[in-house]
Amino acid sequence: MKKVLSIAGSDCSGGAGIQADIKTFSAHGVFGMSVIVSVVAENTVRVIDIQDVTPDMIEKQIDAVFEDIGTDAVKVGMLSGPSCMRAVARKLREYRPPNVVIDPVMYAKNGSPLMTPGSISVLTTEIIPLADVLTPNLPEASEIAGVDISGTDGMRRAAEVIYGMGCRYVLIKGGHLRGSALDILFDGKRFFEYNSERIDTKNTHGTGCTYSSAIASNLALGMAIKDAVGRAKDYVTTAIAHSLPIGSGNGPTHHFYDLYRQGLEENRDQP
């Protein structure tokens, strides 16, 4: 079985962060592992508080995984500040895992900040160059690149700027724009578009975590990057289309919709 590690924050409400990552890994048939960098007290409405894990403990968790099990891909999510960024960067440089997918999480779905002010410079110099695929949404891409994004031209400009920071591929997610949900992947020379119909729902908690984890899972399973992104796009679109009305705010997506549907169909066939 292929193995995928998530390095991210813990979401006690289960819709985003480590919890969403592990669900996504399981839905793809890969073995999921986790390194928790922050404990986030949040729900579908608000972030109540954040407590960071010490850099030393972050590094020891990473050591524990690599000295015994290893990985076929790594997904990096929420990194709240420079100290944890540097700890993760040190260990990624030490172990050099294949297929590193980095989601530069800056805000929760409700707009609450998950990255401390002044962390962008460390993100761009320490973390982004380690990414095989970087997956910013529009506000994140705009902040990282310093580019105003109001349409596809802005997405392409931001992709070019961010690619110049050292990542192998950058995927700009266009979910914040009007119209269809268009994402643009850039490999330094060519742009690839992934489009889907926009789904009218408020239940999109953890979509970025889910998308990046699906990409990492597909890379671990041996897919080329362009195919891994396309398959992940299909997966997260299905998860959003069948999202769950849990909580009074932005509910979670349905990570196991296909699995549950198949299981129900199989059960109906039983005598």
Summary of the structure (lengths in Angstrom):
residues: 271
radius of gyration: 17.5
end to end distance: 32.4
largest distance: 61.9
contacts: 981
relative contact order: 0.15
helix: 42%
strand: 21%
